[in-house]
Amino acid sequence: MNRRAFFKISWGSVGIASLVSALGVSFAAILRFLKPDVFYEPPQAFKIGTPGDFPFGAPTFLVEEKIFIFRDRDKGFSAASAVCTHLGCTVAHFQSDQKFHCPCHGSVFAADGSAQHGPAPRSLDWFEVTQARDGQLRVDKNKIVPPTYRLMV
Amino acid sequence: MNLFREIYQSIVRRDSLSTDKGKSELVFLNVWLHIHPAKVKKEHMKFRHTFYLGFVTFFLFLILVTTGIVLMVYYRPFPPQAYQDMKDLEFVVFMGPFLRAMHRWSAHAMVVCVFLHMCRVFYTGSYKKPRQFNWVVGVMLLLLTLGLSFTGYLLPWDQLAYWAITVGSNIGSYAPLVGGQLREWLLGGHSVGEAALVRFYVLHVAVLPSAIILLTIVHLWRVRKDGGLSRPVWTLKKDKPQDLVTIGAPVGAAALKTSAASPSKTYGLMEVVTGKPIFETITPEEEEDTVFSYPYAFVREAVALMVTVTGIMMVSLFFHAPLEELANPAKTPNPAKAPWYFLGLQELVSHSAMLGGVVAPALMVLALLAIPYIDRNPSRRISDRKWAIWLFTIFVVANLILIVVGTFFRGPGWALVPPWVHVVAGAE
């Protein structure tokens, strides 16, 4: 290889490498840009009110947050997701059989949230319920807990 | 007067039509006859060869661009104003319902026509060498069409839109590893909300149309460079090997057809270069079979355009685009259905999320993309392609059955309910 060819190849590869890396970095940067950093949606952790707001027995459905709040006389509070694990439809809780029914594709979840019928691939999520300092109940959707979890107040 | 003459001549730069030079310049200086071939083969204009499905698809796209641009004027892509704008379009704006209906029905018709066009190209074997990659471009255009229709589906921000996109985007989240991320990336949030609406709007009016225009240019250019449309199947001779055209033919491909220079034709420099020709070579006999695009092809294309536009207008006069109540994340309609062309997918997903939502559609797209490379059979004659035709027909029929079942036979709770039975959905 003579000097001329050497420089041609080396500068050429430097040029191509710079171009490819510049394009690659730009592309990655745009992909990252498109990943949301701000969410204009209800927060994942929120206060839902004082314990007295919730009756015993039938669960309270919180529309905005899409959760069911259960209050059991002996055991306390628990929060179940109302989002079907199949395709994200909102499930309904039937008092008659104490089960969750999804209107979209007929999935049925048992009282503990486990998938019983239909295409749902896994059980409904249960979220952590805590009591904030001001006495209000607080649900954190980022914290998944086992269905046996209860908060005694 | 000289100024007017100068202005006229600056626009129409050909010589007077009373001269032969002027007559030829009418064709050669015309940009539309540069994009569209100036001459076409007679057999390519036969209705029963193509049913003009590619043209109809293209014309539907033109209708969609036109109506889409005017609809944009009255549309704000954030909830709940988006829905109010739909109400305005439906009840206040002059011709609003008509234009919205035209946009809606053209979108559905385009999905149908792209699919039918694909079937035509398959059954006539027109994806074979050297047109394999153009089939791949076509499949990409099909996917882009579905993407455009899907992103447009959300924009009215009614219950239909909201739940179709919720269900549709959840199907995508079953993709392993990246599924959830992909969904969040597409929706700009954890559920369909205002971020999702803006993103879908940007995709619908800017990103996807640009992509579809770019690929359409490539698609049409390649058809031209391959010597126009493929030959109608019925013209294929039994004895003669029917290789398609021969552009930049790779090593090992069929020999190029070359022909001796015709004494009655004037050749440009490009045409007398030795070596492999870049463009299709046309033999004098084939030259006989061609006609000028203007008027013969243009008249037929104009008829196709008029039939398309009139058809869409008639449908839009009598059938309004659906508009349900404002999107309500708390109230899931029963059953919630994705757009109809994804109902086959939803039907599969209702049996198995992973198999039906990820594996089956991925295999379907891969199989479609790979068709021209898997099918090594060089013949385009129907009788030589029994296997390919059977397999493709099964693919088409299976898709149709799934879509019909998902659309008409699924009632509340996704239970199997025939369309002639009316079920009153009980909420609780």
Interface residues (C-beta under 8 A of the other chain):
Chain A: L31 L34 K35 P36 F39 Y40 E41 Q44 V63 E64 K66 H86 L87 G88 C89 T90 A92 F94 H101 C102 P103 C104 H105 G106 G118 P119 P121
Chain B: W163 T166 V167 S169 N170 I171 E184 W185 G188 G189 H190 S191 G193 E194 A195 P329 A330 K331 T332 P333 N334 P335 A336 Q346 V349 S350 H351 S352 A353 M354 P412 G413 W414 A415 A425 A427 E428
